[in-house]
């Protein structure tokens, strides 16, 4: 008999499941339907930004952005500063909406709009239900850089999924010389995708 065989194992009560609010991210038990977008927000000699795709869940969607910056005649120091700005951190963008960093918003067909810099009542203290729409820059920021180019990306959580109508994704990035630009994503594609979302567990 091993020394440990007769050591009693205490029963551990099962902990209640912590269910995050719907506005904070996608349901953890769904396989999203992916909608290919493939639209450029900016396409110049030095910078490209595009909406690659949307991952649709029953409650909202991930919007996937990608961008690349190409070196022109910048000195090493100028290029270092430029690539540093191109890896714009989500928390920096959320905290200082007017500092020249990456600004992102979404407009609904019914006139409502939201941005990544908005703070909604009830988000942090839970004193009241959060009213949508909500746009969170929840991921991305990874990428790579070299002496000739830099590539990065960002993932945005939009809640709720619009019931009908197109959505317009709006981006501005003064630090990188990008004036306000937008692309439209067809609401019909989102609605069709929502009907194809699959639950992980069937029972």
PyMOL commands that set and color helices and strands:
alter all, ss='L'
color gray80, all
select helices_A, chain A and resi 22-24+76-86+90-95+174-176+187-194
alter helices_A, ss='H'
color red, helices_A
select strands_A, chain A and resi 30-31+33-43+47-56+60-70+102-108+113-115+134-145+149-159+167-173+178-185+198-199
alter strands_A, ss='S'
color yellow, strands_A
deselect
rebuild
show_as cartoon
